[in-house]
């Protein structure tokens, strides 16, 4: 004998004793509500007398296999790291080759700068030639090589299953080498981040792995590329977390960290362990100086917003030109060449400019001219759609502005103890923190490239202030504005999934309304007809006389007019039962429903996996968000009252 038990719904927070009305969606069990399949699709017969053993019951995928996959993906990430490090060396060599060829008319792979050329006014044509080559490669090769690479990688992660076309892996570094080697005012970091990510994506497409694992390999390649260029493994990992992974979990953090470490080891073996931007030792800042650096960061944050808007205004201007976009890099190259003729230091990567600014070797009018010229040259060139990076130009601009403001403050208020070199360091990092909102990556990057521990506190204060100003004044960032314009949503918050914080037993319907396996279909229909509308459910677990689960029947199954009314319910079961444990999370329950294409799951305990203790439905999962929504409404009410 079986009984219809009174349903008691637990709240999302686990409070018991509160009865809530049933809110199952109408039509539960219909194919359009369960991903195109119902229990009638692909039937899996169950023997009439057979009770399901644990191994025949569909239970959620458990942890040991996932932990094993971390090891596998980490090994793949190491392979990607060495490939990215090799790609970084090749890119730097290609830039050096192009620079030597176009500016010094020699064939050499030795690092060189455009400074000291003997081209005279002919230097104007060099960036135009590079722009033409990039335009042709973009039109007849792949348009994905345009831009600085990170937004494109973000878009692939968010909406392309982390699949980057293989040809981008080859064309992106070549186009970047041509653009930078012919005087483009860019850094190599953006293209190598894009190239490393493309390598990881390519390996993930060749191998049989999941989309999430492919995303991890993409981020591993990007982090390894950045670490190989700058020797900044921690900053590379943070950049991957803040801009590419959109999560902070062991399955992604471990492979990315190992990849960044391996790429840094390769760089140290080839180039030594000296910091990329060495600067004289700095003293511990005073409280007044620290406050000044925070204010400086806020100012730089406002400037980063203006720069981002200017860049995309330039892009909009190019969009309105009555010529094909293939020719835009040529026009941008003309501006680069003209500016480079008057201010040669704006041509090329210009890492020497950053070192000179941090060391105090350039100041006054020369620094003002460099900052303005670099800003105009870079915004026009990048806005034209050529191939190049953002980090080095932003560091030059931000470092120059910081040095100028720091020098002014040191002269006007020497009692504050402001160091112009520290102000330059803060400006360098703060402008990237404001433009990209990669706060932690910006702080750690500036530290790792200079190895100045006394600069950490000013960096944290200045970058946080810049981040806050950017957050208040700009909805998107320099990395996401283009994606926003395409209608691609980009989440800025890394927060814990609400459903992972709720256990199944805290949101399921407990106890469950069950049906006896030996009861006839006609008796069940009569019983259903006698129940009121508020007491009807859309699915029922079917159990034996001993209370063991046999399967689940939906209202669609029970309403099947082709079925013999005299047959017992167990003969209507079309597939083995799919269950969820009571101590599992609501997130696992939701994922399990999607995988198994069902709308409800019987809830069992690990100690008695054939005994039904409850049922969880999609309505239960939706209602589990009630507490979160109520908290948000309350917060909005409080804020409105305060205003």
C-alpha positions as CSV (number, residue, x, y, z in Angstrom):
1,X,0.0,0.0,0.0
2,X,1.2,3.4,-0.8
3,X,0.2,6.8,0.4
4,X,0.0,10.3,-1.1
5,X,2.2,12.3,1.3
6,X,1.7,16.0,2.0
7,X,4.3,18.0,0.0
8,X,6.6,20.2,2.0
9,X,8.8,22.6,0.1
10,X,12.0,23.7,1.7
11,X,13.2,27.3,1.1
12,X,16.5,28.0,-0.8
13,X,18.3,28.7,2.5
14,X,17.3,25.4,4.0
15,X,14.4,26.5,6.2
16,X,11.8,23.8,6.6
17,X,8.2,23.7,7.3
18,X,7.1,26.3,4.8
19,X,4.5,25.0,2.3
20,X,4.6,26.7,-1.1
21,X,2.2,26.1,-4.1
22,X,3.3,23.8,-6.9
23,X,4.5,25.9,-9.8
24,X,5.6,23.3,-12.4
25,X,5.6,24.7,-15.9
26,X,2.6,23.6,-18.0
27,X,3.5,20.9,-20.4
28,X,6.4,19.5,-18.5
29,X,7.5,16.4,-20.3
30,X,6.5,17.8,-23.7
31,X,9.5,17.7,-26.1
32,X,9.7,21.5,-26.5
33,X,10.3,21.8,-22.7
34,X,13.1,19.2,-22.5
35,X,15.5,20.1,-25.3
36,X,13.5,18.5,-28.1
37,X,13.2,15.1,-26.4
38,X,10.8,13.4,-24.0
39,X,10.8,10.1,-22.3
40,X,9.4,8.6,-25.5
41,X,12.5,9.4,-27.5
42,X,15.2,6.7,-27.8
43,X,13.4,4.3,-25.4
44,X,15.6,2.2,-23.2
45,X,13.5,-0.9,-22.2
46,X,13.5,-2.0,-18.5
47,X,12.7,-5.6,-17.6
48,X,9.3,-5.7,-15.8
49,X,10.7,-7.4,-12.7
50,X,14.0,-5.7,-12.6
51,X,14.8,-3.1,-10.0
52,X,17.6,-0.8,-11.0
53,X,21.0,-1.4,-9.4
54,X,23.1,1.7,-8.6
55,X,25.2,1.2,-11.7
56,X,22.1,1.3,-13.9
57,X,20.8,4.5,-12.4
58,X,21.8,7.8,-14.1
59,X,23.8,9.7,-11.4
60,X,25.8,12.9,-11.9
61,X,29.4,12.8,-13.1
62,X,31.7,12.8,-10.1
63,X,35.0,14.4,-9.2
64,X,37.8,11.9,-9.7
65,X,37.7,11.9,-13.5
66,X,37.7,15.7,-13.5
67,X,40.8,15.8,-11.3
68,X,42.5,13.4,-13.7
69,X,41.6,15.7,-16.6
70,X,43.4,18.6,-14.8
71,X,46.6,16.6,-15.1
72,X,46.0,15.9,-18.8
73,X,45.1,19.5,-19.7
74,X,48.2,20.7,-17.7
75,X,50.4,18.5,-19.7
76,X,48.9,19.9,-22.9
77,X,49.3,23.4,-21.5
78,X,53.0,22.8,-21.0
79,X,53.3,21.8,-24.7
80,X,51.4,25.0,-25.7
81,X,53.7,27.0,-23.4
82,X,56.8,25.9,-25.2
83,X,55.1,26.6,-28.6
84,X,54.1,30.1,-27.4
85,X,57.7,30.8,-26.2
86,X,59.0,29.7,-29.5
87,X,56.4,31.9,-31.3
88,X,57.4,34.9,-29.1
89,X,61.1,34.4,-30.1
90,X,60.1,34.2,-33.8
91,X,57.9,37.3,-33.5
92,X,60.7,39.3,-32.0
93,X,63.1,38.1,-34.6
94,X,60.7,39.0,-37.4
95,X,60.2,42.5,-36.0
96,X,63.9,42.9,-35.8
97,X,64.3,41.6,-39.4
98,X,61.7,44.0,-40.7
99,X,63.1,47.0,-38.7
100,X,66.6,46.4,-40.0
101,X,65.4,45.9,-43.6
102,X,63.1,48.9,-43.9
103,X,64.9,51.4,-41.7
104,X,68.5,50.4,-42.0
105,X,68.6,48.5,-45.3
106,X,70.4,45.5,-43.9
107,X,69.5,41.9,-43.4
108,X,69.8,41.1,-39.7
109,X,67.9,39.5,-36.8
110,X,69.6,41.6,-34.2
111,X,67.2,43.8,-32.2
112,X,67.1,47.3,-33.6
113,X,65.1,50.5,-33.3
114,X,63.9,52.8,-36.1
115,X,66.0,55.6,-34.5
116,X,69.1,56.5,-36.4
117,X,67.8,55.8,-39.9
118,X,69.0,57.8,-42.9
119,X,65.7,57.8,-44.8
120,X,64.9,61.5,-44.2
121,X,61.4,62.4,-45.4
122,X,61.3,58.9,-47.1
123,X,60.5,57.5,-43.6
124,X,56.9,58.6,-44.2
125,X,56.5,55.8,-46.8
126,X,57.7,53.0,-44.7
127,X,54.6,52.7,-42.4
128,X,52.4,53.1,-45.4
129,X,54.1,50.1,-47.0
130,X,53.5,48.1,-43.9
131,X,49.9,49.2,-43.7
132,X,49.4,48.0,-47.3
133,X,50.9,44.6,-46.6
134,X,48.7,44.2,-43.5
135,X,45.6,45.3,-45.4
136,X,46.2,42.8,-48.2
137,X,46.8,40.0,-45.6
138,X,43.6,40.9,-43.8
139,X,41.5,41.0,-46.9
140,X,42.8,37.9,-48.7
141,X,44.0,36.0,-45.7
142,X,41.9,36.6,-42.6
143,X,40.2,39.7,-41.2
144,X,40.8,38.3,-37.7
145,X,44.4,39.6,-37.8
146,X,43.1,43.2,-37.5
147,X,43.3,44.9,-34.1
148,X,45.3,44.1,-31.1
149,X,44.2,40.5,-30.6
150,X,42.8,40.3,-27.1
151,X,39.2,41.4,-27.9
152,X,39.1,38.8,-30.7
153,X,40.4,36.1,-28.3
154,X,37.7,37.2,-25.7
155,X,35.0,36.9,-28.4
156,X,36.1,33.4,-29.3
157,X,36.1,32.3,-25.7
158,X,32.7,33.7,-25.0
159,X,30.8,32.8,-28.2
160,X,33.1,30.7,-30.4
161,X,33.8,27.7,-28.2
162,X,37.4,29.0,-28.1
163,X,37.9,28.0,-31.7
164,X,40.4,30.3,-33.5
165,X,40.9,29.6,-37.2
166,X,44.3,27.9,-37.7
167,X,45.4,30.4,-40.3
168,X,45.3,33.1,-37.7
169,X,48.1,31.3,-35.9
170,X,50.4,32.0,-38.8
171,X,49.0,35.3,-40.1
172,X,48.7,37.2,-36.9
173,X,52.4,37.2,-35.9
174,X,53.5,37.9,-39.5
175,X,51.2,40.8,-39.9
176,X,52.2,42.2,-36.5
177,X,55.9,41.9,-37.3
178,X,55.3,43.8,-40.6
179,X,53.2,46.5,-38.9
180,X,55.7,47.0,-36.0
181,X,58.8,46.5,-38.1
182,X,57.7,49.2,-40.5
183,X,57.3,51.7,-37.6
184,X,53.9,50.9,-36.2
185,X,53.7,52.4,-32.7
186,X,52.7,49.1,-31.1
187,X,54.0,46.6,-28.7
188,X,54.6,42.9,-29.5
189,X,52.7,41.7,-26.5
190,X,49.2,41.9,-27.9
191,X,50.0,39.9,-31.1
192,X,52.0,37.3,-29.2
193,X,49.1,36.9,-26.7
194,X,46.8,36.4,-29.6
195,X,49.2,34.0,-31.3
196,X,49.7,32.0,-28.1
197,X,46.0,31.8,-27.7
198,X,45.6,30.6,-31.3
199,X,48.2,27.9,-30.7
200,X,46.3,26.6,-27.6
201,X,43.0,26.8,-29.5
202,X,44.6,24.9,-32.5
203,X,45.8,22.1,-30.3
204,X,42.4,21.9,-28.6
205,X,40.7,21.6,-32.0
206,X,43.1,18.8,-33.2
207,X,42.6,16.8,-30.0
208,X,39.3,15.4,-28.7
209,X,38.7,17.6,-25.7
210,X,35.8,19.7,-24.4
211,X,35.1,23.3,-25.1
212,X,36.1,24.3,-21.5
213,X,39.4,22.5,-21.8
214,X,40.0,24.2,-25.2
215,X,39.4,27.5,-23.4
216,X,42.0,26.7,-20.8
217,X,44.5,25.8,-23.5
218,X,43.8,29.1,-25.3
219,X,44.3,31.0,-22.1
220,X,47.4,29.0,-21.3
221,X,48.9,30.0,-24.7
222,X,48.0,33.6,-24.2
223,X,49.5,33.7,-20.7
224,X,52.6,31.9,-21.9
225,X,53.1,34.4,-24.8
226,X,52.9,37.3,-22.4
227,X,55.3,35.7,-19.9
228,X,57.7,34.8,-22.7
229,X,57.9,38.5,-23.8
230,X,58.1,40.2,-20.4
231,X,59.1,37.5,-18.0
232,X,56.0,38.2,-15.9
233,X,54.4,34.8,-15.0
234,X,52.1,35.9,-12.2
235,X,50.8,38.9,-14.2
236,X,50.2,36.7,-17.2
237,X,48.1,34.3,-15.1
238,X,46.1,37.2,-13.6
239,X,45.6,38.7,-17.1
240,X,44.3,35.4,-18.3
241,X,41.9,35.2,-15.4
242,X,40.6,38.7,-15.6
243,X,40.3,39.0,-19.4
244,X,40.0,35.5,-20.9
245,X,39.0,32.7,-18.5
246,X,36.1,34.5,-16.8
247,X,36.5,32.1,-13.9
248,X,38.8,31.2,-11.0
249,X,38.8,27.5,-10.7
250,X,41.6,24.8,-10.2
251,X,40.8,23.2,-13.5
252,X,41.8,26.4,-15.3
253,X,44.2,28.0,-12.9
254,X,46.6,25.1,-12.6
255,X,47.3,24.6,-16.4
256,X,47.6,28.4,-17.0
257,X,50.0,28.9,-14.1
258,X,52.2,26.0,-15.3
259,X,52.2,27.3,-18.8
260,X,53.2,30.8,-17.7
261,X,56.0,29.4,-15.5
262,X,57.3,27.2,-18.3
263,X,57.4,30.1,-20.8
264,X,59.2,32.3,-18.2
265,X,61.8,29.6,-17.7
266,X,62.4,29.5,-21.5
267,X,62.8,33.3,-21.5
268,X,65.2,33.2,-18.6
269,X,67.3,30.5,-20.3
270,X,67.6,32.6,-23.5
271,X,67.7,36.1,-22.2
272,X,68.6,35.9,-18.5
273,X,66.6,36.9,-15.5
274,X,67.0,40.7,-15.4
275,X,63.8,42.8,-15.3
276,X,62.5,44.0,-18.6
277,X,62.3,47.6,-17.4
278,X,65.1,48.1,-14.9
279,X,65.0,51.3,-12.8
280,X,66.9,52.7,-9.9
281,X,65.9,51.6,-6.4
282,X,63.1,53.6,-4.9
283,X,62.4,54.4,-1.2
284,X,59.4,53.5,0.8
285,X,56.7,56.1,0.2
286,X,55.4,58.3,3.0
287,X,51.7,58.5,3.8
288,X,51.4,61.8,2.0
289,X,53.1,60.5,-1.1
290,X,50.9,57.4,-1.1
291,X,47.8,59.6,-1.0
292,X,49.3,61.6,-3.9
293,X,49.9,58.5,-5.9
294,X,46.3,57.4,-5.3
295,X,45.1,60.8,-6.6
296,X,47.4,60.5,-9.6
297,X,45.9,57.1,-10.3
298,X,42.4,58.6,-10.3
299,X,43.6,61.3,-12.8
300,X,45.2,58.6,-15.0
301,X,42.0,56.6,-14.8
302,X,40.0,59.5,-16.2
303,X,42.6,59.9,-19.0
304,X,42.3,56.2,-19.8
305,X,38.6,56.6,-20.3
306,X,39.2,59.6,-22.6
307,X,41.8,57.6,-24.6
308,X,39.5,54.6,-25.0
309,X,36.7,56.9,-26.3
310,X,39.1,58.6,-28.6
311,X,40.4,55.3,-30.0
312,X,36.9,54.2,-30.9
313,X,35.9,57.6,-32.2
314,X,38.9,57.2,-34.6
315,X,37.6,53.8,-35.6
316,X,34.2,55.3,-36.3
317,X,35.8,57.9,-38.5
318,X,37.5,55.3,-40.5
319,X,34.2,53.4,-40.9
320,X,32.8,56.5,-42.6
321,X,35.6,56.7,-45.2
322,X,34.4,56.0,-48.8
323,X,37.2,53.5,-49.3
324,X,37.5,49.8,-48.7
325,X,38.8,48.9,-45.2
326,X,41.8,47.2,-46.8
327,X,43.2,50.7,-47.5
328,X,42.6,52.0,-44.0
329,X,46.0,50.8,-42.6
330,X,47.7,52.6,-45.4
331,X,46.0,55.9,-44.3
332,X,46.9,55.1,-40.7
333,X,50.5,54.4,-41.9
334,X,50.6,57.9,-43.5
335,X,49.8,59.5,-40.1
336,X,52.4,57.3,-38.4
337,X,55.1,58.2,-40.9
338,X,54.4,61.9,-40.7
339,X,54.5,61.9,-36.9
340,X,57.5,59.7,-36.9
341,X,59.4,62.1,-39.2
342,X,59.1,64.8,-36.6
343,X,59.2,62.6,-33.5
344,X,61.3,59.5,-34.4
345,X,60.9,58.0,-30.9
346,X,57.2,57.2,-31.6
347,X,58.1,54.7,-34.3
348,X,58.2,51.0,-33.4
349,X,57.8,49.2,-30.1
350,X,59.6,51.8,-28.1
351,X,60.4,49.8,-25.0
352,X,63.5,52.1,-24.6
353,X,61.1,55.0,-24.1
354,X,59.5,53.2,-21.1
355,X,62.9,52.5,-19.6
356,X,63.9,56.2,-20.1
357,X,60.8,57.4,-18.5
358,X,61.1,55.1,-15.5
359,X,64.7,56.1,-15.1
360,X,64.1,59.8,-15.3
361,X,66.2,60.1,-18.4
362,X,63.6,62.0,-20.4
363,X,61.5,64.9,-18.9
364,X,60.1,68.4,-19.7
365,X,59.2,69.4,-23.1
366,X,60.7,66.3,-24.7
367,X,58.4,64.1,-22.6
368,X,55.4,66.2,-23.4
369,X,56.1,65.9,-27.1
370,X,56.6,62.2,-26.9
371,X,53.4,61.5,-25.0
372,X,51.2,63.6,-27.3
373,X,52.9,62.3,-30.5
374,X,52.7,58.7,-29.3
375,X,49.0,59.0,-28.4
376,X,48.0,60.5,-31.7
377,X,50.1,58.1,-33.8
378,X,48.9,55.0,-31.9
379,X,45.2,55.9,-31.9
380,X,45.2,56.6,-35.6
381,X,47.2,53.5,-36.4
382,X,45.2,51.1,-34.3
383,X,41.9,52.8,-35.2
384,X,42.7,52.1,-38.9
385,X,42.4,48.3,-38.2
386,X,46.1,47.3,-38.6
387,X,47.7,44.6,-36.5
388,X,49.3,45.7,-33.2
389,X,49.3,45.7,-29.4
390,X,48.1,48.1,-26.8
391,X,50.3,47.5,-23.7
392,X,53.5,49.2,-24.8
393,X,51.9,52.4,-26.2
394,X,49.7,52.7,-23.1
395,X,52.7,52.2,-20.8
396,X,54.6,54.9,-22.7
397,X,51.6,57.3,-22.5
398,X,50.7,56.6,-18.9
399,X,54.3,56.5,-17.7
400,X,55.0,59.9,-19.4
401,X,51.9,61.5,-17.9
402,X,52.7,60.1,-14.5
403,X,56.3,61.4,-14.7
404,X,55.1,64.8,-15.7
405,X,52.6,65.1,-12.9
406,X,55.1,63.6,-10.4
407,X,57.8,66.1,-11.4
408,X,55.3,68.9,-11.0
409,X,54.2,67.8,-7.6
410,X,57.8,67.3,-6.4
411,X,58.6,70.9,-7.4
412,X,55.5,72.5,-6.0
413,X,55.2,70.5,-2.8
414,X,58.5,68.8,-2.0
415,X,57.2,68.0,1.6
416,X,54.9,65.4,0.1
417,X,57.9,63.2,-0.8
418,X,56.6,62.4,-4.3
419,X,59.2,60.6,-6.4
420,X,58.8,61.3,-10.2
421,X,60.0,57.8,-11.0
422,X,57.4,56.2,-8.8
423,X,54.8,58.5,-10.3
424,X,55.8,57.3,-13.7
425,X,55.5,53.6,-12.6
426,X,52.1,54.3,-11.1
427,X,51.0,56.1,-14.3
428,X,52.3,53.2,-16.5
429,X,50.2,50.6,-14.6
430,X,47.2,52.8,-13.8
431,X,46.5,53.7,-17.4
432,X,46.3,50.0,-18.3
433,X,44.2,49.2,-15.2
434,X,41.8,51.9,-16.2
435,X,41.6,51.1,-19.9
436,X,41.3,47.3,-19.5
437,X,40.1,46.9,-15.9
438,X,42.6,44.2,-15.4
439,X,43.4,45.6,-12.0
440,X,45.6,42.8,-10.4
441,X,47.4,42.1,-13.6
442,X,48.3,45.7,-14.0
443,X,49.7,46.0,-10.4
444,X,51.7,42.7,-10.6
445,X,52.9,43.4,-14.1
446,X,54.5,46.7,-13.1
447,X,56.2,45.0,-10.1
448,X,57.5,42.0,-12.1
449,X,58.9,44.2,-14.9
450,X,60.8,46.4,-12.5
451,X,61.4,44.3,-9.4
452,X,60.7,47.3,-7.1
453,X,59.0,45.9,-3.9
454,X,58.6,49.5,-2.5
455,X,56.5,50.3,-5.5
456,X,53.8,47.7,-4.7
457,X,51.8,49.9,-2.3
458,X,51.8,53.0,-4.6
459,X,50.9,50.7,-7.5
460,X,48.0,49.1,-5.6
461,X,46.6,52.5,-4.6
462,X,47.0,54.2,-8.0
463,X,45.7,51.3,-10.0
464,X,42.7,50.8,-7.8
465,X,41.8,54.5,-8.0
466,X,42.2,54.3,-11.8
467,X,40.0,51.2,-11.9
468,X,37.3,52.9,-9.8
469,X,37.2,56.0,-12.0
470,X,37.0,53.9,-15.1
471,X,34.2,51.8,-13.6
472,X,32.2,54.9,-12.8
473,X,32.7,56.7,-16.1
474,X,32.8,54.0,-18.7
475,X,30.5,51.0,-19.2
476,X,32.9,49.0,-21.4
477,X,36.7,48.9,-21.7
478,X,39.3,49.2,-24.4
479,X,39.1,45.4,-24.7
480,X,35.3,45.0,-24.7
481,X,33.9,48.1,-26.4
482,X,34.2,46.6,-29.9
483,X,32.4,43.4,-28.6
484,X,29.7,45.5,-27.0
485,X,29.1,47.2,-30.3
486,X,28.6,43.8,-31.9
487,X,26.1,42.9,-29.3
488,X,28.4,40.4,-27.6
489,X,27.8,40.5,-23.8
490,X,30.9,40.4,-21.7
491,X,30.5,39.8,-17.9
492,X,32.8,41.9,-15.8
493,X,32.1,40.1,-12.4
494,X,33.7,36.8,-11.3
495,X,31.3,35.5,-8.7
496,X,30.3,32.1,-7.4
497,X,27.4,30.5,-9.2
498,X,24.3,30.8,-6.9
499,X,23.2,27.3,-7.6
500,X,26.6,25.9,-6.4
501,X,25.8,27.2,-3.0
502,X,22.5,25.4,-2.6
503,X,22.2,21.7,-1.9
504,X,19.5,19.6,-3.6
505,X,17.9,18.8,-0.3
506,X,17.4,22.5,0.4
507,X,15.3,23.2,-2.7
508,X,13.8,19.9,-3.7
509,X,10.2,18.8,-3.0
510,X,10.4,16.5,0.0
511,X,8.8,14.0,0.5
512,X,7.9,13.0,-3.0
513,X,4.5,12.0,-4.4
514,X,5.2,8.5,-5.8
515,X,3.2,5.9,-7.7
516,X,3.2,2.1,-7.1
517,X,4.7,0.1,-9.9
518,X,1.9,-2.6,-9.8
519,X,-1.0,-0.1,-9.9
520,X,-2.9,-0.1,-13.2
521,X,-2.9,2.8,-15.5
522,X,-6.7,3.2,-15.2
523,X,-6.5,3.4,-11.4
524,X,-3.9,6.0,-11.7
525,X,-6.0,8.1,-14.1
526,X,-9.0,7.9,-11.8
527,X,-6.8,9.0,-8.9
528,X,-5.5,11.9,-10.9
529,X,-9.0,13.0,-11.9
530,X,-10.0,13.1,-8.3
531,X,-7.2,15.5,-7.3
532,X,-7.6,19.2,-7.4
533,X,-5.7,21.4,-9.9
534,X,-3.4,22.6,-7.1
535,X,-2.5,19.1,-6.2
536,X,-1.5,17.9,-9.7
537,X,2.1,17.4,-10.6
538,X,3.7,16.9,-14.0
539,X,5.8,13.8,-13.2
540,X,5.9,11.0,-10.6
541,X,8.6,8.5,-9.5
542,X,7.4,5.0,-9.8
543,X,8.4,2.6,-7.0
544,X,8.0,-1.0,-6.1
545,X,6.2,-2.3,-3.0
546,X,9.5,-2.2,-1.2
547,X,9.9,1.4,-2.1
548,X,12.6,1.0,-4.6
549,X,12.7,3.3,-7.6
550,X,11.8,1.8,-11.0
551,X,11.5,5.0,-13.2
552,X,9.6,8.2,-13.7
553,X,6.3,8.8,-15.5
554,X,5.2,12.1,-16.7
555,X,1.6,13.3,-17.3
556,X,2.3,12.8,-21.0
557,X,3.1,9.2,-20.4
558,X,0.0,8.7,-18.2
559,X,-2.2,10.4,-20.8
560,X,-1.1,8.2,-23.7
561,X,-4.4,6.9,-25.2
562,X,-2.6,4.1,-27.1
563,X,-1.6,2.4,-23.8
564,X,-3.6,-0.4,-22.3
565,X,-5.5,1.0,-19.2
566,X,-5.2,-2.4,-17.5
567,X,-1.4,-2.7,-17.6
568,X,0.7,-1.9,-14.5
569,X,2.6,1.4,-14.5
570,X,6.0,-0.4,-14.5
571,X,5.3,-1.4,-18.1
572,X,5.1,2.2,-19.2
573,X,8.7,2.9,-18.1
574,X,10.7,3.6,-21.2
575,X,14.2,4.3,-19.7
576,X,16.3,3.7,-16.6
577,X,15.8,6.3,-13.9
578,X,18.0,9.4,-13.7
579,X,18.5,10.5,-10.1
580,X,20.4,13.1,-8.1
581,X,21.8,12.8,-4.6
582,X,20.4,14.9,-1.8
583,X,23.8,16.2,-0.8
584,X,24.7,17.3,-4.4
585,X,24.4,20.9,-5.5
586,X,21.6,22.5,-7.4
587,X,24.1,23.3,-10.2
588,X,24.9,19.7,-10.7
589,X,21.1,18.9,-10.7
590,X,20.5,21.5,-13.4
591,X,23.5,20.2,-15.5
592,X,22.3,16.6,-15.0
593,X,18.8,17.6,-16.3
594,X,20.3,19.1,-19.4
595,X,22.6,16.1,-20.1
596,X,19.9,13.6,-19.6
597,X,17.2,15.8,-21.3
598,X,14.7,15.4,-18.5
599,X,12.6,18.0,-16.6
600,X,12.7,16.4,-13.1
601,X,15.0,14.2,-11.0
602,X,14.1,11.8,-8.2
603,X,16.2,12.7,-5.2
604,X,18.0,9.8,-3.4
605,X,20.7,9.5,-0.7
606,X,24.1,7.9,-1.3
607,X,23.3,5.4,1.4
608,X,20.1,4.2,-0.2
609,X,20.3,5.1,-3.9
610,X,17.1,3.3,-4.9
611,X,14.9,5.0,-2.2
612,X,13.2,8.1,-3.4
613,X,13.2,10.9,-0.7
614,X,12.2,13.8,-2.9
615,X,11.9,15.2,-6.4
616,X,13.6,18.3,-7.9
617,X,12.2,20.0,-10.9
618,X,13.2,22.9,-13.1
619,X,10.6,25.0,-11.3
620,X,12.4,24.2,-8.0
621,X,15.7,25.3,-9.5
622,X,14.2,28.6,-10.6
623,X,12.5,29.2,-7.2
624,X,15.9,28.6,-5.6
625,X,16.9,32.0,-6.9
626,X,14.2,33.7,-4.9
627,X,16.4,34.6,-2.0
628,X,19.0,36.1,-4.2
629,X,16.4,38.2,-6.1
630,X,14.8,39.3,-2.9
631,X,18.2,40.5,-1.6
632,X,18.8,42.4,-4.8
633,X,15.3,44.1,-4.5
634,X,16.0,44.9,-0.9
635,X,19.4,46.5,-1.8
636,X,17.8,48.6,-4.5
637,X,15.1,49.7,-2.0
638,X,17.8,50.7,0.5
639,X,19.8,52.6,-2.1
640,X,16.7,54.4,-3.4
641,X,15.8,55.4,0.2
642,X,19.3,56.8,0.8
643,X,19.1,58.9,-2.3
